[in-house]
Each structure stands twice: as C-alpha cells, then as structure tokens.
C-alpha cells in the first residue's frame, strides 16, 4: 500500500515545464533566455589551408592544396580551383563550381558545375552540368532523379 501511495504522489507532483524558443526572421518568440541569435552577416571564405566550417557562410573560394569541410550552410557559390577539395555534408544554396578539384557531396546542393576535376555524390544535387568525372552512389538524388547504381 505504501508503494502505491508513493507512486501516486510521484505522478501528482508538478513536472518542470519545458519552455520553447522560436526564431522567425531573426525575431525570438517564447523563452529564449539560453539561446544566442547570430545576427552577424555571413562572410565569404578564401580557403588556403584545410578548414572546417559549421556556420553560415556567403560562399567560398578553395585554393589548391586546401580542403573546405562544410558542415554548415553556404548562401552563395563555392568555387574549387585545380588541386583544391571540398566536402559538403551541409547545404549549399548556390552552385559548386569545380574548376579541376575534388568534390564530395553528402549534403544538399542547388547546382554542380563541372569545368573539370572529379565529383562524388551521395547526397542530393538539384542540377549537374559541364564536363568532368561525376560518380553517384545508389540513392543519391541528381537532377531530380534517384540514382539506382
């Protein structure tokens, strides 16, 4: 009997309320006391050595012998020069322009323009154009079509 009484009291005790924070167009609604809103303008990156990025950027230029590992979002184009590399597991709301480097896409990209080099796609790319070597994993989405193998 004591066990049932203690269990009942446990369920009748008030639970701490979980507060919600919604951010819409930079405006915070709800309890956002422990949330930081990034109001900085995204920057354009010039990648001259290996660089990991998980924030929002305005685009990038990847130089030879450098790799950009993008885990965040690019709101502009990313150009990869001959000898440069790009690995995207985030999102590119723009084009990747491969001028002769190596590109690996696991995330989502609006467009891939191949002016040379190689690309490996296991994520989603809205459009692919140009010439160069493009390998697609089964299940990748390219030009609106799933790749079967």
Secondary structure, DSSP 4 states (H G I P E B T S, - for coil): -HHHHHHHHHHHSPPPPPP-EEEETTEEEE--TT-----SPPPPEEESS-EEE-SEES-EEE-TT-EEEE-SEESS-EEE-TT-EEEESSEEEEEEEESSSEEEESSEEEEEEEEEEEEEESSEEEEEEEEEEEEE-TT-EETTEE---
